[in-house]
């Protein structure tokens, strides 16, 4: 059950990284932040390049990883933009929905199965996410109307769908190489995509300017380290165990993120959001345990 330990560690670092990202995004743009963060994470891996098994890097494998990384880059940017513009106590509970998407996709592409209670868990998670957006039972249909008016809520949902696709691709591709080789190549492509996008949309100066602020530099170096550990333990877990179980464990950290992040950033209606998060977490447990 090594994969369980790695999944829990990924969840732990995920909570730290998310709260730290929210704080950093007060002053940094989402694209700028993602570019510097992915670059730093990749640079942290370079000293360990001797662990990479270059013999598995066939043309087909590299192209497949490049595609998976592109999907992951888009998903990362969408969730980062949402984290910047929405309250953390809104984004984090919605992120709990990710495992539901992943579990459903795993049925079709990995042959994994869900029992009745796990399907109940998915329904409970959806109910919790609906209650999160519900201000009053007098306006029960309001979340349906308002959610589609908020592009950042839609960014979260679409980003989660893309991340779920990435989870399936992670499971398939990591079986064709060792987990560190896969992690290294993914980070290479992630950093490449974000650097190219930043240079095309803005300028390379937008990457360099962050390092002129000592406080911002220390902050984003720490975040990059947490994100790297989150991804390392996640991919390591996926290489050993079922993605339909590992993904819910990773996302379970969002309950802590909702409460702690909400307190730190003095967000409104925290009790309502926490109750909704607990309901979603109960659905997550049904998905995880049974």
C-alpha positions as CSV (number, residue, x, y, z in Angstrom):
1,X,0.0,0.0,0.0
2,X,2.9,2.4,-0.7
3,X,0.7,4.3,-3.2
4,X,-1.7,5.2,-0.3
5,X,1.2,6.9,1.6
6,X,2.3,8.8,-1.5
7,X,-1.3,9.9,-2.2
8,X,-1.6,11.2,1.4
9,X,1.7,13.1,1.0
10,X,0.5,14.6,-2.3
11,X,-2.7,15.8,-0.5
12,X,-0.7,17.3,2.3
13,X,1.6,19.4,-0.1
14,X,-1.5,20.2,-2.2
15,X,-3.1,22.1,0.7
16,X,0.1,24.1,1.4
17,X,0.6,24.9,-2.2
18,X,-2.9,26.1,-2.8
19,X,-3.0,28.5,0.2
20,X,0.4,29.9,-0.7
21,X,-0.6,30.3,-4.4
22,X,-3.6,32.4,-3.4
23,X,-1.4,34.7,-1.3
24,X,1.1,35.1,-4.1
25,X,-1.6,35.8,-6.7
26,X,-2.6,39.0,-5.0
27,X,0.3,40.6,-6.8
28,X,1.1,38.3,-9.7
29,X,-0.9,37.6,-12.9
30,X,-1.9,34.0,-13.4
31,X,0.2,33.4,-16.5
32,X,3.2,35.1,-15.1
33,X,2.9,33.1,-11.9
34,X,2.5,29.8,-13.7
35,X,5.4,30.5,-16.0
36,X,7.9,31.2,-13.2
37,X,6.6,28.4,-11.0
38,X,6.9,25.7,-13.6
39,X,10.3,27.0,-14.6
40,X,11.5,26.8,-11.0
41,X,10.1,23.4,-10.5
42,X,11.8,22.1,-13.6
43,X,15.1,23.7,-12.6
44,X,14.8,21.8,-9.2
45,X,14.6,18.6,-11.1
46,X,17.7,19.2,-13.4
47,X,20.3,18.1,-10.7
48,X,18.6,14.7,-10.7
49,X,18.6,14.3,-14.5
50,X,20.8,11.2,-14.1
51,X,17.7,9.4,-12.8
52,X,15.9,9.9,-16.1
53,X,15.7,6.7,-18.3
54,X,16.2,8.2,-21.8
55,X,15.9,4.7,-23.4
56,X,12.1,4.9,-23.0
57,X,11.8,8.3,-24.8
58,X,10.5,7.1,-28.1
59,X,8.9,9.5,-30.5
60,X,5.4,8.2,-29.8
61,X,5.9,8.4,-26.0
62,X,7.3,12.0,-26.1
63,X,4.4,13.2,-28.4
64,X,1.9,11.6,-26.0
65,X,3.5,13.3,-23.0
66,X,3.6,16.6,-24.9
67,X,-0.2,16.3,-25.5
68,X,-0.9,15.4,-21.9
69,X,1.3,18.2,-20.7
70,X,-0.5,20.7,-22.9
71,X,-3.9,19.7,-21.5
72,X,-2.4,20.0,-18.0
73,X,-1.0,23.5,-18.8
74,X,-4.4,24.7,-19.9
75,X,-6.1,23.2,-16.9
76,X,-3.5,24.7,-14.6
77,X,-3.9,28.2,-16.1
78,X,-7.7,28.0,-15.8
79,X,-7.6,27.0,-12.1
80,X,-4.9,29.6,-11.3
81,X,-7.0,32.4,-12.9
82,X,-10.0,31.2,-10.9
83,X,-8.0,31.1,-7.7
84,X,-6.8,34.6,-8.3
85,X,-10.3,36.1,-8.9
86,X,-12.6,33.9,-6.7
87,X,-12.4,33.4,-2.9
88,X,-10.4,30.3,-2.0
89,X,-13.3,29.0,0.1
90,X,-15.3,28.9,-3.2
91,X,-12.7,27.4,-5.5
92,X,-11.4,24.7,-3.1
93,X,-14.8,23.0,-2.5
94,X,-15.5,23.0,-6.2
95,X,-12.1,21.3,-6.8
96,X,-13.4,18.3,-4.7
97,X,-15.6,17.5,-7.8
98,X,-12.4,16.6,-9.7
99,X,-12.4,12.9,-8.5
100,X,-16.0,12.4,-9.6
101,X,-14.9,13.4,-13.2
102,X,-11.8,11.2,-12.9
103,X,-13.7,8.2,-11.6
104,X,-16.3,8.4,-14.4
105,X,-13.5,8.7,-17.1
106,X,-11.6,5.8,-15.4
107,X,-14.6,3.5,-16.0
108,X,-14.5,4.1,-19.8
109,X,-10.7,4.3,-20.4
110,X,-9.1,2.2,-17.6
111,X,-11.8,-0.4,-17.0
112,X,-12.1,0.6,-13.3
113,X,-15.5,0.0,-11.7
114,X,-17.7,1.9,-9.2
115,X,-20.2,0.2,-6.9
116,X,-23.5,1.6,-5.8
117,X,-22.2,3.5,-2.8
118,X,-19.5,5.1,-4.9
119,X,-22.1,6.4,-7.3
120,X,-24.0,7.7,-4.3
121,X,-20.8,9.5,-3.3
122,X,-20.6,11.3,-6.6
123,X,-24.3,12.4,-6.2
124,X,-23.5,13.7,-2.7
125,X,-20.5,15.6,-4.0
126,X,-22.6,17.2,-6.7
127,X,-25.2,18.2,-4.1
128,X,-22.6,19.7,-1.9
129,X,-21.2,21.8,-4.8
130,X,-24.8,23.0,-5.5
131,X,-25.3,24.0,-1.9
132,X,-22.0,25.9,-2.0
133,X,-23.5,28.2,-4.6
134,X,-26.9,28.4,-2.9
135,X,-27.5,31.5,-0.9
136,X,-31.1,30.7,0.1
137,X,-33.6,27.9,-0.4
138,X,-36.0,30.5,-1.6
139,X,-33.9,30.8,-4.7
140,X,-33.1,27.1,-5.2
141,X,-32.5,27.5,-8.9
142,X,-30.2,30.5,-8.5
143,X,-26.9,28.5,-8.7
144,X,-27.8,27.2,-12.1
145,X,-28.4,30.7,-13.4
146,X,-25.5,32.4,-11.7
147,X,-22.8,29.7,-12.3
148,X,-23.0,30.2,-16.0
149,X,-22.7,33.9,-15.6
150,X,-19.4,33.6,-13.7
151,X,-16.6,32.7,-16.2
152,X,-14.3,31.9,-13.3
153,X,-16.7,29.2,-12.0
154,X,-16.8,27.8,-15.5
155,X,-13.0,28.0,-15.6
156,X,-12.9,25.8,-12.5
157,X,-15.3,23.2,-13.9
158,X,-13.6,23.0,-17.3
159,X,-10.2,22.9,-15.7
160,X,-11.3,20.0,-13.5
161,X,-12.5,18.1,-16.6
162,X,-9.1,18.7,-18.3
163,X,-7.3,17.6,-15.1
164,X,-9.4,14.4,-15.0
165,X,-8.3,13.7,-18.6
166,X,-4.7,14.3,-17.5
167,X,-5.1,11.8,-14.6
168,X,-6.2,9.1,-17.1
169,X,-3.3,9.9,-19.4
170,X,-0.9,10.0,-16.4
171,X,-2.0,6.4,-15.5
172,X,-1.5,5.2,-19.0
173,X,1.8,6.9,-19.8
174,X,3.5,6.4,-16.4
175,X,3.2,2.6,-17.0
176,X,5.5,3.0,-20.0
177,X,8.3,4.7,-18.0
178,X,9.4,5.0,-14.4
179,X,7.6,7.8,-12.4
180,X,10.6,10.1,-12.3
181,X,11.3,10.0,-16.0
182,X,7.6,10.8,-16.6
183,X,7.7,13.6,-14.0
184,X,10.8,15.2,-15.6
185,X,9.5,15.2,-19.2
186,X,6.1,16.6,-18.0
187,X,7.8,19.4,-16.2
188,X,10.0,20.1,-19.3
189,X,6.9,20.5,-21.5
190,X,4.9,22.5,-18.9
191,X,7.7,25.0,-18.5
192,X,8.2,25.2,-22.3
193,X,4.5,25.9,-22.9
194,X,4.2,28.6,-20.3
195,X,7.4,30.3,-21.4
196,X,6.3,30.4,-25.0
197,X,2.8,31.6,-24.1
198,X,4.2,34.4,-21.9
199,X,6.7,35.5,-24.6
200,X,4.0,35.5,-27.3
201,X,1.4,37.4,-25.2
202,X,3.7,39.7,-23.2
203,X,7.5,39.6,-23.1
204,X,10.3,37.6,-21.4
205,X,10.7,40.6,-19.1
206,X,7.4,39.5,-17.4
207,X,9.3,36.4,-16.3
208,X,12.4,38.2,-15.1
209,X,10.6,41.0,-13.3
210,X,9.4,38.7,-10.5
211,X,13.0,38.0,-9.4
212,X,13.6,41.7,-8.8
213,X,11.2,41.5,-5.8
214,X,13.0,39.5,-3.1
215,X,9.9,38.7,-1.1
216,X,8.1,37.5,-4.3
217,X,11.1,35.4,-5.2
218,X,11.2,33.6,-1.9
219,X,7.5,33.0,-2.0
220,X,7.3,31.6,-5.4
221,X,10.5,29.4,-4.9
222,X,8.7,27.9,-1.8
223,X,5.5,27.4,-3.8
224,X,7.4,25.7,-6.7
225,X,8.9,23.3,-4.2
226,X,5.5,22.4,-2.7
227,X,4.0,22.0,-6.2
228,X,6.9,19.8,-7.3
229,X,6.5,17.5,-4.2
230,X,2.7,17.4,-4.8
231,X,3.2,16.2,-8.4
232,X,6.1,13.9,-7.5
233,X,4.1,12.0,-4.9
234,X,1.0,12.0,-7.0
235,X,2.6,10.5,-10.1
236,X,4.5,8.0,-7.9
237,X,1.2,7.0,-6.4
238,X,-0.5,6.7,-9.8
239,X,2.3,4.5,-11.0
240,X,1.5,2.0,-8.2
241,X,-2.2,2.2,-7.5
242,X,-5.7,2.9,-8.9
243,X,-6.2,6.5,-10.2
244,X,-9.9,6.5,-9.3
245,X,-8.9,6.2,-5.6
246,X,-5.7,8.2,-5.6
247,X,-7.3,11.3,-7.1
248,X,-10.0,11.6,-4.3
249,X,-7.2,11.2,-1.6
250,X,-5.3,14.1,-3.2
251,X,-8.3,16.3,-3.4
252,X,-9.4,15.6,0.2
253,X,-7.0,18.4,1.2
254,X,-9.5,20.9,-0.1
255,X,-11.5,20.7,3.1
256,X,-8.5,22.0,5.1
257,X,-7.8,24.5,2.4
258,X,-11.3,25.8,2.5
259,X,-11.3,26.4,6.2
260,X,-7.7,27.5,6.8
261,X,-7.5,29.6,3.6
262,X,-10.9,31.2,4.4
263,X,-9.7,32.2,7.8
264,X,-6.3,33.6,6.6
265,X,-7.9,35.7,3.8
266,X,-11.0,36.7,6.0
267,X,-13.5,35.4,3.4
268,X,-17.3,35.8,3.8
269,X,-19.9,33.1,4.7
270,X,-17.2,30.7,5.7
271,X,-19.5,28.6,7.8
272,X,-21.9,28.0,4.9
273,X,-18.9,27.2,2.6
274,X,-17.4,24.8,5.2
275,X,-20.7,22.9,5.6
276,X,-21.0,22.5,1.9
277,X,-17.4,21.3,1.9
278,X,-18.1,18.8,4.6
279,X,-21.0,17.4,2.5
280,X,-18.8,17.1,-0.5
281,X,-16.1,15.5,1.6
282,X,-18.6,12.9,2.9
283,X,-19.3,12.1,-0.8
284,X,-15.6,11.9,-1.4
285,X,-15.3,9.3,1.5
286,X,-18.0,7.2,-0.1
287,X,-16.1,7.3,-3.3
288,X,-12.9,6.5,-1.6
289,X,-13.7,3.9,1.1
290,X,-16.3,1.6,-0.6
